[in-house]
Amino acid sequence: MEKKITKPGSLTYKGRPLVRSGNTIYYGDMGDKYVAMLQILSEADFDGETLPTKVSVQIWSTDEELRPRDRVVKKTEKNNLFDAMNIASIWLERQLGEKKA
C-alpha cells in the first residue's frame, strides 16, 4: 500500500490534494502511483480578475525510475480551469483505479 503524504488541512478537490506553484497546479497525492499536473499557459482579464484561458493537463507516473518524458501517461489542453480540473479528476481516478484491481 502506498504511503499518503498529504498534510491535514490541505486544499482539496474531490477528495484529492491541490498544490499550486506559480502557474502549475499539482492534483493528487505524491504517495499514489499517478498525479495530475496542470499548467496555465495563457490568461485573460475578465471583470477585473485574471482567468486561465488555456490549460495543459498531464497525468504523470510518480515512479522515480522512469525518465521524465516517459512519466507522462496522458495529456491534453483545455480552454478553462474548470474543464481542465474535470478531465484531470476523471483521468486520475481511472489511472488509480486500473492499478488497484
Wavefront OBJ file of the C-alpha trace (Angstrom):
o trace
v 0.000 0.000 0.000
v 1.258 3.476 -0.895
v 2.083 5.944 1.838
v -0.080 9.084 1.773
v 1.985 12.215 2.260
v -0.761 14.856 2.219
v -0.791 17.228 5.176
v -4.041 17.616 7.136
v -5.931 20.814 6.259
v -4.581 20.962 2.698
v -6.688 22.383 -0.118
v -8.513 19.548 -1.900
v -10.711 18.961 -4.945
v -12.956 15.884 -4.969
v -11.035 14.475 -2.005
v -7.556 14.801 -3.546
v -4.956 17.434 -2.590
v -4.168 20.511 -4.691
v -0.816 22.319 -4.597
v -0.076 25.410 -6.663
v 3.373 26.677 -7.540
v 3.240 29.698 -9.851
v 1.276 28.697 -12.952
v 1.490 24.972 -12.181
v -1.112 23.057 -10.166
v -0.433 19.535 -8.899
v -3.532 17.438 -8.227
v -3.322 14.172 -6.294
v -1.191 12.644 -3.573
v 2.501 12.148 -4.399
v 2.281 8.862 -2.467
v -0.039 7.467 -5.165
v 1.216 5.932 -8.404
v -0.126 8.831 -10.501
v -0.722 12.579 -10.126
v -2.080 15.261 -12.443
v -0.114 18.337 -13.425
v -1.995 21.329 -14.793
v -0.065 24.226 -16.331
v -1.745 27.556 -17.019
v -0.469 28.509 -20.474
v -2.408 31.747 -21.030
v -4.677 34.080 -19.076
v -7.165 36.871 -19.857
v -8.772 39.633 -17.798
v -12.478 39.290 -17.000
v -14.303 41.733 -14.702
v -11.057 42.779 -13.044
v -9.913 39.186 -12.458
v -7.345 37.138 -14.332
v -8.755 33.809 -15.579
v -6.923 30.944 -17.302
v -7.845 30.657 -20.992
v -5.550 27.768 -21.923
v -4.557 24.968 -19.525
v -2.356 21.941 -20.228
v -3.349 18.751 -18.375
v -0.936 15.834 -17.931
v -1.226 12.622 -15.916
v 2.216 11.695 -14.570
v 3.565 8.500 -13.050
v 5.325 9.104 -9.721
v 7.790 6.265 -10.453
v 11.178 7.955 -9.974
v 12.951 5.256 -12.007
v 11.293 6.465 -15.226
v 12.741 9.276 -17.330
v 10.668 12.488 -17.138
v 9.332 12.160 -20.695
v 8.352 8.520 -20.033
v 6.337 9.516 -16.950
v 3.598 11.292 -18.938
v 0.688 8.877 -19.365
v -1.934 11.202 -20.915
v -2.080 14.848 -21.926
v -4.496 17.395 -23.378
v -5.227 21.132 -23.418
v -8.451 22.760 -22.247
v -9.845 26.291 -22.616
v -10.596 26.926 -18.932
v -9.587 25.727 -15.494
v -12.936 24.050 -14.736
v -12.715 21.763 -17.779
v -9.034 21.062 -17.016
v -9.772 20.079 -13.401
v -12.722 17.966 -14.504
v -10.732 15.903 -17.030
v -7.783 15.655 -14.608
v -10.014 14.201 -11.887
v -11.600 11.699 -14.296
v -8.273 10.557 -15.774
v -6.586 10.344 -12.376
v -9.434 8.279 -10.937
v -9.267 5.899 -13.894
v -5.477 5.505 -13.705
v -5.512 4.839 -9.979
v -8.493 2.513 -10.338
v -6.819 0.397 -13.018
v -3.762 -0.197 -10.888
v -5.699 -1.234 -7.745
v -7.644 -4.035 -9.439
l 1 2 3 4 5 6 7 8 9 10 11 12 13 14 15 16 17 18 19 20 21 22 23 24 25 26 27 28 29 30 31 32 33 34 35 36 37 38 39 40 41 42 43 44 45 46 47 48 49 50 51 52 53 54 55 56 57 58 59 60 61 62 63 64 65 66 67 68 69 70 71 72 73 74 75 76 77 78 79 80 81 82 83 84 85 86 87 88 89 90 91 92 93 94 95 96 97 98 99 100 101
